């Protein structure tokens, strides 16, 4: 029986980063999920920021379909590693290695269509940049 299982639901803190296949392994993506923590204080909600990786074919699809602010569910396992530095000291790292990804709601800002690039939108962009200077 596998006891190393974790299930988290939260929002992406930034766009996932795709890492193509290299000499040491398969293609994968890196992302961080902000998971709300239940607390009873006046400061309001708090969050834990969980580093995650997703490997294989699903990694590229995940990067194409998800962006900052989107809700995701992750079913996976915690993975740890100890990396020795050149000065002899070691750094400890941990991450959630995702086995399954559940796509949640898109962030409202990600649902809005981007304006088409036209002469008018380029002119407005130039005016905005002139006023900022």
C-alpha positions as CSV (number, residue, x, y, z in Angstrom):
1,X,0.0,0.0,0.0
2,X,1.4,3.4,-1.0
3,X,1.2,5.9,1.9
4,X,2.8,8.8,0.0
5,X,-0.3,10.3,-1.5
6,X,-1.3,14.0,-1.5
7,X,-4.4,15.7,-3.0
8,X,-4.4,19.5,-3.2
9,X,-6.7,22.0,-4.8
10,X,-5.6,25.6,-5.4
11,X,-4.7,28.3,-7.9
12,X,-1.6,28.6,-10.1
13,X,0.6,31.4,-8.8
14,X,2.1,32.0,-12.3
15,X,2.0,30.4,-15.8
16,X,3.4,26.9,-15.8
17,X,6.9,26.6,-17.2
18,X,7.5,23.9,-19.8
19,X,10.9,22.1,-19.8
20,X,11.6,20.1,-23.0
21,X,13.1,16.7,-22.9
22,X,16.9,16.8,-22.2
23,X,19.7,14.4,-21.7
24,X,18.5,13.4,-18.2
25,X,14.8,12.8,-18.7
26,X,11.4,13.4,-20.3
27,X,9.7,16.7,-20.9
28,X,8.0,18.1,-17.9
29,X,6.5,21.3,-16.5
30,X,7.0,23.2,-13.3
31,X,4.4,25.2,-11.4
32,X,3.3,26.4,-8.0
33,X,-0.1,26.0,-6.5
34,X,-1.4,28.3,-3.8
35,X,-3.6,26.3,-1.4
36,X,-5.8,28.2,1.1
37,X,-5.2,27.4,4.8
38,X,-8.1,27.5,7.3
39,X,-7.1,30.0,10.0
40,X,-9.1,31.9,12.5
41,X,-7.6,35.4,12.8
42,X,-8.2,38.9,11.6
43,X,-5.6,38.7,8.9
44,X,-7.9,36.9,6.6
45,X,-7.1,33.8,4.5
46,X,-3.6,32.5,4.3
47,X,-2.1,30.2,1.7
48,X,0.7,27.6,1.4
49,X,2.6,27.7,-1.8
50,X,3.3,24.1,-3.1
51,X,5.9,23.5,-5.8
52,X,4.8,20.9,-8.3
53,X,6.0,19.0,-11.4
54,X,4.1,17.2,-14.1
55,X,5.9,14.8,-16.4
56,X,5.3,13.2,-19.8
57,X,2.8,14.1,-22.5
58,X,0.3,15.7,-20.1
59,X,2.9,18.4,-19.2
60,X,2.7,20.1,-22.6
61,X,-1.1,20.0,-22.6
62,X,-1.2,21.4,-19.1
63,X,1.1,24.4,-20.1
64,X,-1.2,25.1,-23.1
65,X,-4.4,25.0,-21.2
66,X,-3.6,26.5,-17.8
67,X,-2.3,29.9,-16.8
68,X,-1.8,32.1,-13.7
69,X,-4.9,32.2,-11.5
70,X,-6.6,29.1,-12.8
71,X,-7.8,26.5,-10.4
72,X,-6.3,23.0,-10.5
73,X,-6.5,19.8,-8.5
74,X,-3.4,17.7,-8.1
75,X,-3.2,14.1,-7.0
76,X,0.4,13.0,-6.6
77,X,3.1,12.2,-4.1
78,X,5.8,14.2,-2.2
79,X,9.3,13.8,-3.6
80,X,12.4,15.0,-1.8
81,X,16.0,15.4,-2.9
82,X,19.3,16.4,-1.4
83,X,21.6,18.2,-3.8
84,X,25.3,18.7,-2.8
85,X,26.8,22.1,-3.7
86,X,30.4,22.7,-4.8
87,X,31.2,24.1,-1.4
88,X,30.4,20.7,0.2
89,X,27.1,21.8,1.8
90,X,23.8,20.3,0.7
91,X,20.4,21.8,-0.1
92,X,17.2,20.0,0.6
93,X,14.4,20.3,-1.9
94,X,10.8,19.0,-2.0
95,X,8.0,19.0,-4.5
96,X,4.7,17.4,-5.3
97,X,5.1,15.1,-8.3
98,X,1.7,15.1,-10.0
99,X,0.3,11.8,-11.1
100,X,-3.1,13.2,-12.1
101,X,-4.3,16.8,-12.8
102,X,-7.8,17.9,-12.6
103,X,-8.7,21.1,-14.5
104,X,-10.8,23.5,-12.5
105,X,-12.2,26.9,-13.3
106,X,-10.3,29.4,-15.5
107,X,-9.5,32.7,-13.9
108,X,-11.9,35.4,-15.1
109,X,-9.0,37.4,-16.6
110,X,-8.0,34.4,-18.7
111,X,-11.5,34.1,-20.1
112,X,-11.5,37.6,-21.6
113,X,-10.5,37.6,-25.3
114,X,-7.5,39.6,-26.2
115,X,-8.1,42.5,-28.6
116,X,-7.0,41.9,-32.2
117,X,-3.9,43.7,-33.3
118,X,-5.1,46.5,-35.6
119,X,-3.9,50.0,-36.6
120,X,-6.2,51.4,-33.9
121,X,-4.9,49.2,-31.1
122,X,-1.3,50.0,-32.1
123,X,-2.1,53.7,-32.0
124,X,-3.7,53.5,-28.6
125,X,-0.7,51.5,-27.3
126,X,1.7,54.3,-28.6
127,X,-0.5,57.0,-26.9
128,X,-0.5,55.1,-23.6
129,X,3.3,54.7,-23.6
130,X,3.7,58.4,-24.4
131,X,1.6,59.4,-21.4
132,X,3.6,57.1,-19.1
133,X,6.8,58.8,-19.9
